[in-house]
């Protein structure tokens, strides 16, 4: 199974250093320019399944790229930061327990949220389900964390290093999952 994973375009909170994951944040006014580049990167490709996170930043890009009715799946949402959603990272870092999270974020959930492994497990579940269903060429509109979990599953990085780099906004990441055991 070949998977093309698209990260949403930049959002209105970027640059403000706000923690957002599950929050349904809108895109920046530069959406059209950014999305045009993404649409061009997808030209000439065909898919037997198109999926999206339910969050509007992903769905808007799917629609702009010519896929107004993707199959929406909650497993494609960004990481759930729980009580940290909508807070400034600078405010979160001074709270007790934050340093512990950054040291153990793989298995230690944020307050009221999830851990990286929990996100990885839901992304893995989604991809394994699609492979078992016989999909060959899949397009997914989602988020940087989902892409990094998929990259880990594809063997391109370890979960511990998955967040060393985040794919650029509007980028298309191509992954091969033909080796996955269903």
Phi, psi and omega per residue, in radians:
X1 nan 2.257 3.059
X2 -1.784 2.317 -3.080
X3 -2.161 2.270 3.031
X4 -1.897 2.044 -3.079
X5 -1.983 2.174 -3.081
X6 -1.883 2.232 3.032
X7 -1.501 2.434 3.102
X8 -0.973 2.847 3.071
X9 -1.321 3.073 -3.099
X10 -1.114 2.676 -3.064
X11 -2.002 2.870 -3.063
X12 -1.074 -0.379 -3.118
X13 -1.551 -0.186 -3.133
X14 -1.039 2.483 -3.113
X15 1.560 -0.311 3.103
X16 -1.650 -0.062 3.096
X17 1.023 0.714 3.119
X18 -1.637 2.396 3.064
X19 -1.345 2.045 3.068
X20 -2.471 2.474 3.123
X21 -2.551 -1.423 3.091
X22 -1.237 -0.300 -3.117
X23 -1.078 2.443 -3.098
X24 -1.573 1.379 -3.063
X25 -1.540 2.470 -3.142
X26 -1.467 2.888 -3.138
X27 -1.453 2.849 3.123
X28 -1.281 2.852 3.066
X29 -1.077 -0.292 3.107
X30 -1.452 0.185 -3.066
X31 -0.887 -0.873 -3.046
X32 -1.011 -0.781 3.133
X33 -1.130 -0.784 3.141
X34 -1.141 -0.788 -3.080
X35 -1.173 -0.531 3.109
X36 -1.078 -0.706 3.109
X37 -1.134 -0.687 3.106
X38 -1.132 -0.810 3.131
X39 -1.025 -0.725 3.118
X40 -1.100 -0.642 3.127
X41 -1.161 -0.404 -3.129
X42 -1.644 -0.144 -3.098
X43 -1.022 2.394 3.092
X44 1.502 -0.126 3.123
X45 -1.635 2.617 3.068
X46 -2.262 2.666 -3.016
X47 -2.385 2.560 3.039
X48 -1.729 0.097 3.031
X49 -2.833 2.310 3.093
X50 -2.174 2.206 -3.036
X51 -2.259 2.768 3.137
X52 -2.628 2.633 2.881
X53 -1.102 2.617 3.092
X54 -1.305 -0.197 -3.105
X55 -1.227 2.438 -2.979
X56 -1.050 -0.514 -3.140
X57 -1.131 -0.535 3.079
X58 -1.448 -0.763 -3.106
X59 -1.131 -0.670 3.112
X60 -1.063 -0.731 3.141
X61 -1.183 -0.712 3.096
X62 -1.014 -0.813 -3.141
X63 -1.088 -0.812 -3.134
X64 -1.057 -0.626 -3.113
X65 -1.414 0.054 3.075
X66 1.759 0.240 -3.128
X67 -2.179 1.295 -3.050
X68 -1.270 -0.261 -3.092
X69 -2.225 0.973 3.102
X70 -1.203 2.769 3.030
X71 -1.334 2.115 -3.062
X72 -1.581 2.370 -3.115
X73 -2.446 2.179 -3.136
X74 -1.068 -0.423 -3.130
X75 -1.172 -0.222 -3.135
X76 -1.635 0.109 3.080
X77 -1.223 2.772 3.040
X78 -1.177 2.976 3.130
X79 -1.010 2.448 3.104
X80 -1.522 1.924 -3.138
X81 -1.549 0.101 3.030
X82 0.989 -2.174 -3.085
X83 -1.152 -0.235 -3.139
X84 -1.467 -0.261 -3.105
X85 -0.959 2.265 3.077
X86 1.459 -0.061 3.123
X87 -1.619 2.701 3.037
X88 -1.231 2.416 3.098
X89 -1.001 -0.637 -3.140
X90 -1.105 -0.547 3.077
X91 -1.333 -0.606 -3.140
X92 -1.182 -0.709 -3.048
X93 -1.113 -0.497 -3.139
X94 -1.445 -0.216 3.111
X95 -1.254 2.573 3.062
X96 -1.122 2.476 3.104
X97 1.662 -0.259 -3.099
X98 -1.211 -0.769 3.115
X99 -1.046 -0.671 3.087
X100 -1.060 -0.735 3.115
X101 -1.042 -0.826 -3.093
X102 -1.158 -0.463 3.083
X103 -1.415 -0.527 -3.051
X104 -2.178 0.388 -3.024
X105 -1.024 -0.316 -3.122
X106 -1.133 -0.774 -3.090
X107 -2.024 -0.110 -3.076
X108 -1.846 1.934 -3.112
X109 -1.197 2.672 2.990
X110 -1.186 2.803 3.129
X111 -1.016 2.042 -3.137
X112 1.299 0.137 -3.096
X113 -2.105 -2.514 -3.099
X114 -2.328 2.900 3.057
X115 -1.635 2.945 3.076
X116 -1.085 -0.674 3.135
X117 -1.117 -0.635 3.094
X118 -1.112 -0.742 3.091
X119 -1.128 -0.791 3.119
X120 -0.992 -0.782 -3.125
X121 -1.076 -0.691 3.140
X122 -1.270 -0.612 3.085
X123 -1.183 -0.734 3.105
X124 -1.065 -0.774 3.119
X125 -1.012 -0.793 3.130
X126 -1.050 -0.883 -3.075
X127 -1.165 -0.701 3.103
X128 -1.114 -0.686 3.108
X129 -1.091 -0.726 -3.129
X130 -1.209 -0.678 3.097
X131 -1.149 -0.751 3.125
X132 -1.093 -0.518 3.125
X133 -1.370 -0.109 3.054
X134 1.624 0.208 3.094
X135 -1.124 2.469 3.132
X136 -1.916 -0.715 -3.115
X137 -2.267 1.946 -3.037
X138 -2.076 2.438 3.044
X139 -2.035 2.279 -3.106
X140 -2.250 2.265 3.033
X141 -1.830 2.080 -3.027
X142 -2.757 -2.356 -2.909
X143 -2.381 2.824 -3.102
X144 -0.992 -0.733 3.132
X145 -1.121 -0.670 3.095
X146 -1.123 -0.756 3.133
X147 -1.082 -0.760 3.142
X148 -1.144 -0.615 3.046
X149 -1.134 -0.729 3.109
X150 -1.152 -0.684 3.090
X151 -1.071 -0.672 3.103
X152 -1.124 -0.807 3.126
X153 -1.077 -0.584 3.123
X154 -1.346 -0.072 3.103
X155 1.484 0.245 -3.105
X156 -1.499 -0.262 3.102
X157 -2.810 2.960 3.048
X158 -1.632 2.680 3.128
X159 -0.984 -0.641 3.141
X160 -1.085 -0.472 -3.082
X161 -1.889 0.074 -3.005
X162 -1.040 -0.555 -3.084
X163 -1.705 0.222 3.065
X164 -1.108 -0.550 3.066
X165 -2.387 2.494 3.082
X166 -2.007 2.315 3.118
X167 -1.030 2.528 3.138
X168 -1.085 2.694 3.058
X169 -1.013 2.386 3.102
X170 1.328 0.051 -3.099
X171 -1.345 2.762 3.079
X172 -2.036 2.126 3.119
X173 -1.900 2.178 3.131
X174 -1.765 2.222 -3.121
X175 -2.268 2.537 3.114
X176 -1.888 2.125 3.133
X177 -2.037 0.446 -3.107
X178 -1.141 -0.347 -3.100
X179 -1.482 -0.208 -3.064
X180 -1.059 2.395 3.056
X181 -1.636 2.067 -3.115
X182 -1.441 nan nan
